[in-house]
Amino acid sequence: MNDWFEAEEHVERAHDAFQDGRWDDAESELRRALELNPHRAEWHFNLGLTLEAAGRFNDASAAFRACHELDGQDPHAALCAGVNLLRTDEPRGAIEWFEAAQRADPKNAMAYIHRIEAFARLGDHDQAEVMFYLAQQLEPKNALAFACLADSLLSRGQTDRALWCLREAVQHDPRLPGVHARLAQAYAASGRLERARQLFLRELRQDPGDLETLLDLGALLMRMNRVVEAEEKFRRVLEIEPDNADAHFQLGDLAARLGKADEATEQYNVVLRLEPDFPGVRRRLASTMLARRAGGDGATARELLRDDLEAWRQRPERFADAETEDLGAGLLDAGMAAEAREVLGALVRQLPSHVPALHHLSVACYTLGDRSTGVALCKRILRADPKFVPAMHNMAVAYVYDRQWTRARYWVAQALRVEPDDIALRRLRIKLALHTAAELAVLLVQAAAWLFLRRRPRTDGLATASAGR
């Protein structure tokens, strides 16, 4: 009986600590209560809520799973376990818990709605839509269902359908957290940047301290070339959360864009200290170091790129196509052409018509002396984009190296029809013209020599004839 009372006291103290935002104290009290009585499902649930509030989503999911094991008829624990697995980027495991929630309560629409996001994360957008329609049968006006489907549609580039879904979400629940920010992202994807800016500001009027919206608005302002306002938004994020890696990363991008390589390097180094696995930070830091060209920066940049390359080799599926292309281009800039060819070759096998990847791969082949493969890749580029000038230029250069002057002149002429003011092409045309002139001069000399020999008196023969008489 004493243990029972003591456990209840720990739970009461945990409740007070939770209300005050003292997550560590709340966790400590709940764990003491569970040591005394580990069979109370609601205490495991409260522990999950505490860990979730503290941002420890893996631990929170474990606590919710323990709750569900004790009370399998309560769908909320299974839902919370799945949601926290989504937050740790484990959509496949999350789906299993959402299915468990559905079995516990078949009429709970949230078991379907969360699976919209989970299947979209896995790239199974057809199944995500199936979950949306099943949720509609239970709750036709659930704003979150429309918002989740909109995210799936946006990831597929179906902006018009996403906009319709988000307008429906706003109509059903204008105070749904993040709905105006999502609508802003959809408008930004459709090119309506000013409308997107207004919607981000509307979201911030509801929640001025929403860090994600501040970051998204800052990124949008950078896209609109309003860099001063963008910097202000990122600085505002750091005022609220000084260790926010996203804000430091964006400030690094902004500095790099303005040509401030030292400042960009400083910001990227901060990100690397805060989150060593932050996506893309090593590539960006390497790029700024190469641009800065300070002593020792080249070697450091190559080491950073090798780290990223090793991560890509181990888990290439974790790299988005744009990230893989960025890695290949960075390796190429760092003079690591063989490694660049490995990365870009893998990307081209997945995206055979991806022009930027084909171009960088062709440059890597040219750098390694494989001009025949480089030319073949350039031809593939021009089949996909007949006006891609860099491919024409590189082919012309390759033909110059192979002393195929006629083909080189042809591709320079083709490129100049598209970009008549390109300085590099003009220089190449002048070099080819000088070579043509030199060839003509040689031909003229040879022709003159031939004519001279034809008209020259055959004195040797006459002398011989005279001598015979």
C-alpha positions as CSV (number, residue, x, y, z in Angstrom):
1,M,0.0,0.0,0.0
2,N,2.9,2.4,0.8
3,D,4.4,1.8,-2.6
4,W,1.0,2.6,-4.2
5,F,0.8,5.9,-2.4
6,E,4.4,6.7,-3.1
7,A,3.9,6.0,-6.9
8,E,0.9,8.3,-6.9
9,E,2.9,11.1,-5.3
10,H,5.6,10.7,-8.0
11,V,2.9,11.0,-10.7
12,E,1.5,14.1,-9.0
13,R,4.9,15.7,-8.9
14,A,5.5,14.7,-12.6
15,H,2.2,16.4,-13.5
16,D,3.3,19.7,-11.8
17,A,6.7,19.5,-13.5
18,F,5.1,18.9,-16.9
19,Q,2.8,21.9,-16.4
20,D,5.9,24.1,-15.7
21,G,7.8,22.7,-18.7
22,R,10.4,20.9,-16.6
23,W,10.6,17.8,-18.8
24,D,13.6,16.2,-17.1
25,D,12.0,16.4,-13.6
26,A,8.7,15.1,-15.0
27,E,10.5,12.2,-16.7
28,S,12.4,11.4,-13.5
29,E,9.2,11.3,-11.4
30,L,7.3,9.2,-13.8
31,R,10.1,6.6,-14.1
32,R,10.2,6.4,-10.3
33,A,6.5,5.7,-10.3
34,L,6.8,3.1,-13.0
35,E,9.6,1.4,-11.0
36,L,7.1,1.0,-8.2
37,N,4.2,0.0,-10.5
38,P,5.1,-0.8,-14.1
39,H,1.6,-2.0,-15.0
40,R,-0.2,1.4,-15.3
41,A,-0.7,2.1,-19.0
42,E,-1.7,5.7,-18.4
43,W,1.7,6.4,-16.7
44,H,3.5,5.0,-19.7
45,F,1.4,7.3,-21.9
46,N,2.2,10.3,-19.7
47,L,5.9,9.4,-20.0
48,G,5.5,9.3,-23.8
49,L,3.9,12.8,-23.8
50,T,6.8,14.1,-21.6
51,L,9.5,12.7,-23.8
52,E,7.6,13.9,-26.9
53,A,7.5,17.5,-25.4
54,A,11.3,17.2,-24.8
55,G,11.9,16.3,-28.4
56,R,13.1,12.8,-27.6
57,F,10.9,11.1,-30.2
58,N,12.5,7.7,-30.3
59,D,12.1,7.4,-26.5
60,A,8.6,8.7,-26.7
61,S,7.6,6.1,-29.2
62,A,9.0,3.4,-27.0
63,A,6.9,4.7,-24.1
64,F,3.7,4.7,-26.2
65,R,4.4,1.2,-27.4
66,A,4.7,0.1,-23.7
67,C,1.4,1.7,-23.0
68,H,-0.2,-0.1,-26.0
69,E,1.1,-3.5,-24.8
70,L,-0.7,-2.9,-21.5
71,D,-3.9,-1.6,-23.1
72,G,-4.2,-2.8,-26.7
73,Q,-7.8,-1.5,-26.9
74,D,-6.7,2.2,-26.7
75,P,-5.9,3.5,-30.2
76,H,-4.3,6.7,-29.0
77,A,-1.1,5.1,-27.7
78,A,-0.6,3.3,-31.1
79,L,-1.3,6.5,-33.0
80,C,1.3,8.4,-30.8
81,A,3.8,5.7,-31.3
82,G,3.4,5.9,-35.1
83,V,3.5,9.7,-35.1
84,N,6.8,9.8,-33.2
85,L,8.3,7.2,-35.5
86,L,7.4,9.5,-38.4
87,R,9.2,12.3,-36.6
88,T,12.3,10.1,-36.6
89,D,11.9,9.4,-40.3
90,E,10.8,5.8,-39.9
91,P,7.6,5.8,-42.0
92,R,7.5,2.0,-42.5
93,G,7.5,1.3,-38.8
94,A,5.0,4.1,-38.3
95,I,2.5,2.4,-40.7
96,E,2.5,-0.7,-38.5
97,W,1.4,1.3,-35.5
98,F,-1.3,3.2,-37.5
99,E,-2.6,-0.2,-38.6
100,A,-2.7,-1.3,-34.9
101,A,-4.7,1.9,-34.1
102,Q,-7.1,1.1,-36.9
103,R,-7.6,-2.5,-35.5
104,A,-8.3,-1.0,-32.0
105,D,-10.8,1.5,-33.4
106,P,-11.8,1.0,-37.1
107,K,-13.8,4.3,-37.0
108,N,-10.8,6.4,-36.0
109,A,-10.0,8.6,-39.1
110,M,-6.6,9.6,-37.8
111,A,-5.3,6.0,-38.3
112,Y,-5.8,6.7,-42.1
113,I,-4.8,10.3,-42.1
114,H,-1.4,9.7,-40.6
115,R,-0.8,7.0,-43.1
116,I,-1.3,9.5,-45.9
117,E,1.9,11.2,-44.7
118,A,3.7,7.9,-44.1
119,F,3.0,6.4,-47.5
120,A,4.0,9.8,-49.2
121,R,7.3,9.6,-47.3
122,L,7.9,6.2,-48.8
123,G,7.1,7.5,-52.3
124,D,3.9,5.3,-52.5
125,H,1.6,8.2,-53.5
126,D,-1.1,6.0,-54.9
127,Q,-1.5,4.3,-51.5
128,A,-1.4,7.7,-49.9
129,E,-4.5,8.7,-51.9
130,V,-6.2,5.5,-51.0
131,M,-5.8,6.4,-47.3
132,F,-7.2,9.9,-48.0
133,Y,-10.4,8.5,-49.5
134,L,-10.8,6.0,-46.7
135,A,-10.4,8.9,-44.2
136,Q,-13.0,10.9,-46.2
137,Q,-15.6,8.1,-45.6
138,L,-15.2,8.6,-41.9
139,E,-14.6,12.4,-41.7
140,P,-15.3,14.2,-45.0
141,K,-14.3,17.6,-43.7
142,N,-11.1,16.8,-41.8
143,A,-8.7,19.6,-42.7
144,L,-5.6,17.6,-41.8
145,A,-6.5,14.9,-44.3
146,F,-6.6,17.5,-47.1
147,A,-3.3,19.1,-45.9
148,C,-1.5,15.7,-45.8
149,L,-2.7,14.8,-49.3
150,A,-1.5,18.3,-50.5
151,D,2.0,17.5,-49.2
152,S,1.9,14.3,-51.3
153,L,0.7,16.1,-54.4
154,L,3.3,18.9,-54.0
155,S,6.1,16.3,-53.8
156,R,4.9,15.0,-57.2
157,G,4.7,18.4,-58.7
158,Q,0.9,18.4,-58.9
159,T,0.6,22.0,-57.7
160,D,-2.9,22.8,-58.9
161,R,-4.4,19.8,-57.1
162,A,-2.4,20.6,-54.0
163,L,-3.7,24.2,-54.0
164,W,-7.3,22.9,-54.2
165,C,-6.7,20.6,-51.3
166,L,-5.2,23.3,-49.1
167,R,-8.0,25.7,-49.9
168,E,-10.4,23.0,-48.7
169,A,-8.3,22.6,-45.6
170,V,-8.4,26.3,-44.9
171,Q,-12.2,26.4,-45.5
172,H,-12.8,23.5,-43.1
173,D,-10.4,24.7,-40.4
174,P,-8.7,28.0,-40.9
175,R,-6.8,27.6,-37.5
176,L,-5.2,24.3,-38.4
177,P,-1.6,24.7,-37.3
178,G,0.6,25.3,-40.4
179,V,-2.2,25.3,-43.0
180,H,-1.4,28.8,-44.2
181,A,2.3,28.0,-44.4
182,R,1.5,24.9,-46.4
183,L,-0.7,27.0,-48.7
184,A,2.2,29.4,-49.0
185,Q,4.6,26.6,-50.1
186,A,2.1,25.6,-52.8
187,Y,1.8,29.1,-54.1
188,A,5.6,29.4,-54.1
189,A,5.9,26.1,-56.1
190,S,3.4,27.6,-58.6
191,G,5.5,30.7,-59.0
192,R,3.1,33.1,-57.1
193,L,5.8,34.3,-54.7
194,E,4.1,37.4,-53.4
195,R,1.0,35.5,-52.5
196,A,3.2,33.0,-50.8
197,R,4.9,35.7,-48.8
198,Q,1.5,37.1,-47.6
199,L,0.4,33.7,-46.5
200,F,3.6,33.1,-44.5
201,L,3.1,36.4,-42.8
202,R,-0.5,35.4,-42.0
203,E,0.8,32.2,-40.4
204,L,3.3,34.2,-38.4
205,R,0.5,36.5,-37.1
206,Q,-1.1,33.4,-35.6
207,D,2.2,32.1,-34.2
208,P,5.0,34.7,-34.3
209,G,7.5,32.2,-32.8
210,D,7.0,29.5,-35.4
211,L,10.6,28.7,-36.4
212,E,9.8,26.5,-39.4
213,T,7.6,29.3,-40.9
214,L,10.3,31.9,-40.3
215,L,12.8,29.7,-42.0
216,D,10.5,29.0,-45.0
217,L,9.7,32.7,-45.3
218,G,13.4,33.6,-45.2
219,A,14.1,31.0,-48.0
220,L,11.2,32.5,-50.0
221,L,12.6,36.0,-49.6
222,M,16.0,34.8,-50.8
223,R,14.3,33.4,-53.9
224,M,12.6,36.9,-54.3
225,N,16.1,38.5,-54.0
226,R,15.0,40.3,-50.9
227,V,18.2,39.3,-49.1
228,V,18.1,41.9,-46.3
229,E,14.6,40.8,-45.2
230,A,15.7,37.2,-45.5
231,E,18.6,37.7,-43.2
232,E,16.4,39.4,-40.7
233,K,14.1,36.3,-40.6
234,F,17.1,34.0,-40.1
235,R,18.5,36.2,-37.3
236,R,15.1,36.2,-35.7
237,V,15.2,32.4,-35.6
238,L,18.6,32.6,-33.9
239,E,17.2,35.0,-31.3
240,I,14.6,32.4,-30.3
241,E,16.9,29.4,-30.7
242,P,20.6,30.3,-31.0
243,D,21.6,26.7,-31.8
244,N,19.2,26.3,-34.8
245,A,21.3,24.6,-37.4
246,D,18.9,25.4,-40.2
247,A,19.1,29.2,-39.6
248,H,23.0,29.0,-39.6
249,F,22.9,27.0,-42.8
250,Q,20.6,29.5,-44.5
251,L,22.8,32.4,-43.4
252,G,25.8,30.5,-44.8
253,D,23.9,30.2,-48.1
254,L,23.1,33.9,-48.1
255,A,26.7,34.8,-47.4
256,A,27.9,32.5,-50.2
257,R,25.4,34.1,-52.6
258,L,26.7,37.6,-51.7
259,G,30.3,36.4,-52.3
260,K,31.3,36.5,-48.6
261,A,33.2,33.3,-48.6
262,D,34.7,33.8,-45.1
263,E,31.3,34.5,-43.5
264,A,29.8,31.5,-45.3
265,T,32.6,29.3,-44.1
266,E,32.1,30.4,-40.5
267,Q,28.3,29.7,-40.6
268,Y,28.8,26.3,-42.2
269,N,31.4,25.4,-39.6
270,V,28.8,26.3,-36.9
271,V,26.3,24.0,-38.5
272,L,28.9,21.2,-38.7
273,R,29.6,21.6,-34.9
274,L,25.9,21.6,-34.1
275,E,24.8,18.8,-36.4
276,P,27.7,16.8,-38.0
277,D,25.2,14.9,-40.2
278,F,23.3,18.0,-41.4
279,P,22.3,17.4,-45.1
280,G,24.6,19.1,-47.5
281,V,26.7,21.1,-45.1
282,R,30.0,19.4,-46.0
283,R,29.4,20.0,-49.7
284,R,28.6,23.7,-49.1
285,L,31.6,24.2,-46.8
286,A,33.8,22.5,-49.3
287,S,32.5,24.8,-52.0
288,T,33.1,28.0,-50.1
289,M,36.6,26.8,-49.2
290,L,37.4,26.1,-52.8
291,A,36.1,29.5,-53.7
292,R,38.2,31.2,-51.0
293,R,41.4,29.4,-52.1
294,A,43.1,30.0,-48.8
295,G,46.1,27.9,-47.9
296,G,45.1,24.4,-46.9
297,D,41.5,24.9,-47.8
298,G,41.8,22.7,-50.9
299,A,42.9,19.7,-48.8
300,T,40.2,20.3,-46.2
301,A,37.5,20.6,-48.9
302,R,38.5,17.3,-50.4
303,E,38.4,15.6,-47.1
304,L,34.9,17.0,-46.5
305,L,33.8,15.7,-49.8
306,R,35.3,12.3,-49.2
307,D,33.2,12.1,-46.0
308,D,30.1,12.8,-48.0
309,L,31.2,10.4,-50.7
310,E,31.6,7.6,-48.2
311,A,28.1,8.4,-46.7
312,W,26.7,8.2,-50.3
313,R,28.4,4.9,-51.0
314,Q,27.0,3.4,-47.8
315,R,23.4,4.7,-48.2
316,P,22.8,6.2,-51.6
317,E,19.1,6.0,-51.2
318,R,19.3,8.6,-48.4
319,F,20.5,11.2,-51.0
320,A,18.0,13.0,-53.0
321,D,18.7,13.3,-56.8
322,A,19.6,17.0,-56.3
323,E,22.0,16.1,-53.5
324,T,23.7,13.4,-55.5
325,E,24.2,15.8,-58.4
326,D,25.5,18.5,-56.0
327,L,28.0,15.9,-54.6
328,G,29.2,15.0,-58.1
329,A,29.6,18.6,-59.1
330,G,31.5,19.4,-55.9
331,L,33.9,16.5,-56.4
332,L,34.4,17.7,-60.0
333,D,35.2,21.2,-58.7
334,A,37.7,19.7,-56.2
335,G,39.6,18.0,-58.9
336,M,38.3,14.5,-58.0
337,A,37.1,13.6,-61.4
338,A,37.2,9.8,-60.9
339,E,35.0,10.0,-57.8
340,A,32.7,12.5,-59.6
341,R,32.2,10.0,-62.5
342,E,31.3,7.3,-60.0
343,V,28.6,9.4,-58.4
344,L,27.2,11.0,-61.5
345,G,27.3,7.8,-63.4
346,A,25.0,6.2,-60.8
347,L,22.6,9.2,-61.0
348,V,22.5,9.1,-64.8
349,R,21.6,5.4,-64.7
350,Q,18.6,6.4,-62.6
351,L,17.8,9.5,-64.6
352,P,18.9,8.9,-68.2
353,S,17.6,12.2,-69.5
354,H,18.8,14.5,-66.6
355,V,20.7,17.1,-68.5
356,P,22.7,18.7,-65.7
357,A,23.9,15.3,-64.5
358,L,24.8,14.2,-68.0
359,H,26.7,17.5,-68.5
360,H,28.8,17.1,-65.3
361,L,29.4,13.4,-66.1
362,S,30.7,14.4,-69.6
363,V,33.0,17.0,-68.1
364,A,34.4,14.3,-65.7
365,C,35.0,12.0,-68.6
366,Y,36.8,14.8,-70.6
367,T,38.9,15.5,-67.5
368,L,39.9,11.9,-67.2
369,G,40.9,11.8,-70.9
370,D,37.9,9.7,-72.0
371,R,36.9,12.0,-74.9
372,S,34.9,9.4,-76.8
373,T,32.6,8.9,-73.8
374,G,32.4,12.6,-73.2
375,V,31.3,13.2,-76.8
376,A,28.7,10.4,-76.6
377,L,27.3,12.0,-73.5
378,C,27.1,15.4,-75.1
379,K,25.2,13.9,-78.0
380,R,22.7,12.4,-75.5
381,I,22.4,15.9,-73.9
382,L,21.6,17.5,-77.3
383,R,19.0,14.9,-78.0
384,A,17.3,15.9,-74.8
385,D,18.0,19.7,-75.1
386,P,19.1,20.7,-78.6
387,K,20.0,24.2,-77.4
388,F,22.3,23.2,-74.6
389,V,25.4,25.3,-75.4
390,P,27.9,23.9,-72.9
391,A,27.6,20.5,-74.6
392,M,28.2,22.0,-78.0
393,H,31.2,23.8,-76.7
394,N,32.7,20.7,-75.0
395,M,32.2,18.7,-78.2
396,A,34.0,21.4,-80.2
397,V,36.9,21.3,-77.8
398,A,37.1,17.5,-77.9
399,Y,37.1,17.6,-81.7
400,V,39.9,20.1,-81.6
401,Y,42.0,17.8,-79.5
402,D,41.3,15.0,-81.9
403,R,42.2,17.3,-84.8
404,Q,38.7,16.9,-86.4
405,W,38.6,20.6,-87.4
406,T,35.5,20.5,-89.6
407,R,33.4,19.0,-86.8
408,A,34.8,21.4,-84.3
409,R,33.9,24.4,-86.6
410,Y,30.4,23.0,-87.1
411,W,29.6,22.8,-83.4
412,V,31.1,26.2,-82.7
413,A,28.8,27.6,-85.4
414,Q,25.8,25.8,-84.0
415,A,26.5,27.1,-80.4
416,L,27.0,30.7,-81.6
417,R,23.6,30.6,-83.3
418,V,22.1,30.0,-79.8
419,E,24.5,32.2,-77.8
420,P,26.1,34.7,-80.2
421,D,27.7,36.7,-77.4
422,D,29.4,33.9,-75.6
423,I,33.0,35.0,-75.1
424,A,34.5,31.5,-74.8
425,L,32.8,30.4,-78.1
426,R,34.1,33.5,-79.8
427,R,37.6,32.8,-78.7
428,L,37.3,29.2,-79.9
429,R,36.0,30.4,-83.3
430,I,39.0,32.8,-83.6
431,K,41.4,29.9,-82.8
432,L,39.7,27.7,-85.4
433,A,39.8,30.6,-87.9
434,L,43.5,31.0,-87.4
435,H,44.0,27.3,-87.8
436,T,42.0,27.4,-91.0
437,A,44.1,30.3,-92.2
438,A,47.2,28.4,-91.4
439,E,45.9,25.4,-93.3
440,L,45.2,27.6,-96.3
441,A,48.6,29.1,-96.1
442,V,50.2,25.6,-96.1
443,L,48.0,24.6,-99.1
444,L,49.0,27.8,-101.0
445,V,52.6,27.2,-100.3
446,Q,52.3,23.6,-101.5
447,A,50.3,24.7,-104.6
448,A,52.9,27.3,-105.4
449,A,55.7,24.8,-105.0
450,W,53.9,22.3,-107.2
451,L,53.4,25.0,-109.9
452,F,57.0,26.0,-109.7
453,L,58.2,22.5,-110.2
454,R,55.8,22.0,-113.1
455,R,57.1,25.1,-115.0
456,R,60.8,24.6,-114.1
457,P,63.0,23.8,-117.2
458,R,64.1,20.2,-117.3
459,T,67.8,21.1,-117.6
460,D,69.0,17.8,-116.4
461,G,67.4,16.0,-119.3
462,L,68.8,18.5,-121.9
463,A,72.3,18.1,-120.6
464,T,72.0,14.4,-120.8
465,A,70.8,14.6,-124.4
466,S,73.6,17.0,-125.4
467,A,76.1,14.7,-123.9
468,G,74.7,11.8,-126.0
469,R,75.2,13.6,-129.2
